[in-house]
Amino acid sequence: MTVLLLEAPLKTPIWAPGALLDIALVAFLIYQFFMLVRGRRAAQVLVGVTTLAAVYAVAVLANLQLLRSILSLLLPYTPLALIVIFQSEIRRALMSIGWRGWMGFGGRLQRLEAADEILLAVRRLHQQRTGALIVLERDTGLRTFVESGVRLDAHLSRDLLLAIFKPGGELHDGAVIVQNDKIAAAACFLPLSMNPGLARSLGTRHRAAVGITEETDCLAIVVSEQTGAISVASSGEIEQDVSLRRVDEIMAKHFGRRASSAVLLEGPAGAESAAGEPA
């Protein structure tokens, strides 16, 4: 009689370098996913999906045929529904791992002087209650939106920004897009956010600021035409009625630079309260 000895496949020890790398990468991806949805509407949706999954598991274990059948009908459509619901988060995640972000290319506020010019312009716009929308490009290119406006490719200065947003001017409506310390274009059209969670009181400028930051990693600064209040939008979220100092802090954090000097932020707009009430 011939006895065949089948050799059991060797299992890779969990402490092997390849296995440790595999675990580390999976843990990193899970961590990035939770960081991506933390504090957003997607987190609430994720909780709802997890709850439905738990209910389905209970239905299977308890042999609840009717409930199990109903949930089984919904199961095939779940992946498509998740893609639609999380489309903004998925887009933002893919952009964050794009080669431009890894290699450090893309539009940045390289000079502190450029940021100071923006802050000085925002302070004057705030004081005069002049409506404005300034979009600062980061790693994701905004060429599509630049082409929708009037191409300028001009040196960034507070005087030019004030001239663009002067009431009654041809370029007053629309957004100014800043690329690489230059004003790339003015009177640009931006996508409006369809987020139902936004306050109904938000106007077109604010919704456009949120909309462009939902699709790209840029930073948008808005000055209200009615009240002069300053708002800042990033990653699909908007912080309203902020002080000039808060704008500087957000810009410094977003672009990884040092904050402007305290002397620049002094004055009516810089000394306002945290609520950003007009001076």
Stockholm file with secondary structure:
# STOCKHOLM 1.0

chainA/1-279         MTVLLLEAPLKTPIWAPGALLDIALVAFLIYQFFMLVRGRRAAQVLVGVTTLAAVYAVAVLANLQLLRSILSLLLPYTPLALIVIFQSEIRRALMSIGWRGWMGFGGRLQRLEAADEILLAVRRLHQQRTGALIVLERDTGLRTFVESGVRLDAHLSRDLLLAIFKPGGELHDGAVIVQNDKIAAAACFLPLSMNPGLARSLGTRHRAAVGITEETDCLAIVVSEQTGAISVASSGEIEQDVSLRRVDEIMAKHFGRRASSAVLLEGPAGAESAAGEPA
#=GR chainA/1-279 SS CCCCCCCCCCCCCTTSHHHHHHHHHHHHHHHHHHHHHTTSHHHHHHHHHHHHHHHHHHHHHTTCHHHHHHHHHHGGGHHHHHHHHTHHHHHHHHHHTSHHHHHTCSCCCCCHHHHHHHHHHHHHHHHHTCCEEEEECCSSCCHHHHTTSEEEEEECCHHHHHHHTCTTCTTSSSEEEEETTEEEEEEECCCCCCCTTSCTTCCHHHHHHHHHHHHSSCEEEEECTTTCCEEEEETTEEEEEECHHHHHHHHHHHHTCCCCCHHHHCSTTTTSCTTCCCC
#=GC SS_cons         CCCCCCCCCCCCCTTSHHHHHHHHHHHHHHHHHHHHHTTSHHHHHHHHHHHHHHHHHHHHHTTCHHHHHHHHHHGGGHHHHHHHHTHHHHHHHHHHTSHHHHHTCSCCCCCHHHHHHHHHHHHHHHHHTCCEEEEECCSSCCHHHHTTSEEEEEECCHHHHHHHTCTTCTTSSSEEEEETTEEEEEEECCCCCCCTTSCTTCCHHHHHHHHHHHHSSCEEEEECTTTCCEEEEETTEEEEEECHHHHHHHHHHHHTCCCCCHHHHCSTTTTSCTTCCCC
//
